[in-house]
Amino acid sequence: ASSARTRRSARSRRGPERAAAAMASPRYDDALLRRVVKTVFAQVAAEGVDGASMRKVAAATQLSTGTLNYHFGNKQGLLVAALDYAYRAPRDWERDLADPRAALGRLLARYVLDRASIRTWWRFWCAVTAHAPRDPELARRQEENQAALLGFFTEALSHGVTRGAFFVAEPRVEAEAMVALGYGVALRQLIDESPLATARARALLDAAV
């Protein structure tokens, strides 16, 4: 059963890992990638997918459209890169798994909208999700990234069960419930941006761990 979970987890991460490997090309470094995708997050969050453009991203990042075309191909390439970037494996993930409860807390922190950058990301996600039914490639990448995220939660829970930190019969099922809770509280905070709503979200997520 453990080896089966490992295989499922590895499969679920293939999409983002392929994208991360491509984005780690010697053509440009991670700092440049971060600069570009943060701009994509902001533009799509503010103007929607249709309102964003290569020209606007180029102007905001002070890069030429030729440079963006070379690295990303087109606007869809920018969107896919931004989406994949957000779902990459957490840094030092293997080390984090030594403390499964802390690893889960780190995953759940993305659902607490206590910073402007996190709110921007979630508005980007909403815009991309609304656009995805018209873009099969984007929809496919969203599905792959969702599977990867679920894989991270399942892996942390499985490690916790092995170490006696959690008593969960089906880590995958529990992971699905945690992800669903996370999305629910994140969307609630987009509707209600008050500090109280953020505090309630944090309390709910803390209780889940």
Secondary structure as UniProt FT lines:
FT   HELIX           2..12
FT   HELIX           14..23
FT   TURN            26..27
FT   HELIX           30..51
FT   HELIX           54..61
FT   HELIX           65..72
FT   HELIX           75..86
FT   TURN            91..92
FT   HELIX           93..96
FT   TURN            97..98
FT   HELIX           100..108
FT   HELIX           109..111
FT   HELIX           116..131
FT   HELIX           132..134
FT   HELIX           136..162
FT   TURN            163..164
FT   HELIX           171..191
FT   HELIX           195..208
//
